[in-house]
Amino acid sequence: MIKKIPAVAAGLLSVAVIGSAIAHESENPAVKARTSIMQLYAFNLGTLGGMAKGEVEYDAEAATRAANNLVVLTQIDQSAMWPAGSDNASDPSTRALPAIWENFPDVSAKGQAMAEAAVAMQAAAGQDVDALKAAMGDLGGSCSACHKAYRAPKD
């Protein structure tokens, strides 16, 4: 019986953690879709960033794949993923600030800058680590420019 208590406690903790994660997931399909896109950006940027920082050994093929993925992601028509009223004031699962919809032309320009930086990374990623590092600044900067202006900080 004593051995079962830790197992039961672990099981209850798992249910609580999963329940908490589900509770923080949006019910809005548009928010779910754009969150998924952002996770894919982060995954591929993590591959490139790890190489640029020297945390991961440079691999031309892996870098090229990640850069190609970013280009494809920036080409997806995301317009349906950003409906008015899908901000953090109305949906606590998102960090998108209401200011996005107040200045959508600026958001679009920042998205275009990211697409251009992704194309530049695509050209650089497979060359060598120095070319990748050089392209990383503009790519990371394009992400930061939008996030600083239009994303709420983490709690």
Secondary structure, 3 states (H helix, E strand, C coil): CCCHHHHHHHHHHHHHHHHHHHHCCCCCHHHHHHHHHHHHHHHHHHHHHHHHHCCCCCCHHHHHHHHHHHHHHHHCCCHHHCCCCCCCCCCCCCCECCHHHHCHHHHHHHHHHHHHHHHHHHHHHCCCHHHHHHHHHHHHHHHHHHHHHHECCCC
